[in-house]
Amino acid sequence: MSDGALSQDEIDSLLAGLDPGAGGGKKAGGAPAKPTAELNAFKAMLDSIGSTQAQNLSMITGQDVSFGDCSVDATTRDGLLPSLPDEVLAVSVDMVGGIPGDHCYLLPKDVAVRVASLANKDESLTDMDDMAISAVSECVSSMTGTQITLFTEKTGNRQIQSEAAEGSFGPKAIARLPSGDFCKVQYDITIGGEAFKFWEVYALSFVKDIAAASGVRPAEAAGQAPMAPMGGQPQQAYQQAYQQQPAFQQGMMGMAPQQQYQSPMMGMAAPNVQPVQFASLSMGRPGQESGNIGLIMDVYMELTVELGRTKKLIKDILGLGEGTILELDKLAGEPVDILVNHKLIAKGEVVVIDENFGVRVTEIVSPMERMADMS
C-alpha cells in the first residue's frame, strides 16, 4: 500500500493545475497546432542572429559558443511544463513600449550554473545563489538587447524596449508564464564543447504583432492563398461561369470566336497597389536608449580616482605626523581605480597635464566585476 506521500511529479502537477496522468504538448482535444507563417517568420528572425548571440555569450563566458537552429511552436502552460526539468531558473524580461508582451527565459539548473560559473570565473559554483542569478540575468539582458535591435530593424518600430531582467530559481510549476497560448522557442547550444538546451517564451500576441509589422500578411499566416490581381486569372473564371449558363450558350451560337463575350475587366491594366506609408509619430530621436534617460543627463555624480588603500589600528592613526609614510595595497605602476559614487567602473594610469594631475582610462570594468564589487 502507498504511504500516502506524493511524488515530485504529482506535486508539480498539482501546483500547475494539471492532471498527473495527463500528457502535455497538445492543445485540448487534438493534435499539436501546426506552425503558421507567423511562427515560421519569427523563427527565421531568431535564427538570423544565432551567430551574434553566440558571440555575446562567448565574450561573457570566455568559451567557444555556438547556436543551432531554434525550434518555434505555439503551446500552453499545460503543454510546456511536462517538457521542463523539475527546477528551472526563470528570468522575466517583459517587452514594453511600441510592441508590448510577456517574455521570459527558462534555463535548467545545470545550464544556469555553468553560465554563472564561467561569467564569474568561479568553477566551484554548484548552486544558484543571488550572485549566480544576477550573472545569468546579465547574460539574458544582453541577448534580449540583440533581439530588440533585430525587431526594431524588421518592424521599423523604434519604441520597442524591455524591462529589467528579474530572475527566480525554483520548481518549474511556479515559473511565471504568459496566460493562454504562447510561443515557445527551444535553443540547442554548445558552451566549451558541452551541449545544453534552454527555452524562451513569448506572448503569442507579441509574436503576431512582430510578424505583421515585418510584412507577414494575415492571409498568408492563416494558410490562405492570396487573391490574384485584377486582370489575371479571375477573367477566366468569369468567362467560364458565363459559358456554363444555357441562355448564355444559346445567345452565343452562330457568333464568330472573336465576337464571343469578354469580361468588362479583360484588357484593363492591373492597378498598381502599394501599402500606405504613415509618418512616424515619435517625438523623440531614435536610439538605443532605454527609458527617458535624458531627464537625468544634468545630474552631478562624484567621480574619485583612488591610488590605493590600507588599514591601520587607531593607535597607529593617532601617531601619524608629518613625514610619516603609509604603505598602500597597490604596487608601483599598477592601474589606479576610478569610482563613481564609490562604485568601481574603470581603471586608469596617472598622467600630468601641464601642472595638474590627470588619469587616462585604460580599462572599463565589466558588468560581472561591478556586481562582484557590490556584493
Secondary structure by P-SEA (a helix, b strand, c coil): cccccccaaaaaaaaaccccccccccccccccccccaaaaaaaaaaaaaaaaaaaaaaaaaccbbbbcbbbbbbbcccccccccccccccccccccccbbbbbbbbbcaaaaaaaaaaaacccccccccaaaaaaaaaaaaaaaaaaaaaaaaaccccccccccbbbbbcccccccccccbbbbbbbbbbcccccccbbbbccaaaaaaaaaaaccccccccccccccccccaaaaaaaaaaaacaaaaaaaccccccccccccccccccccccccccccccccccccccccccccccbbbbbbbbcccccccaaaaaaccccbbbbcccccccbbbbbccccccbbbbbbbcccbbbbbbcccccaaaaaaaac
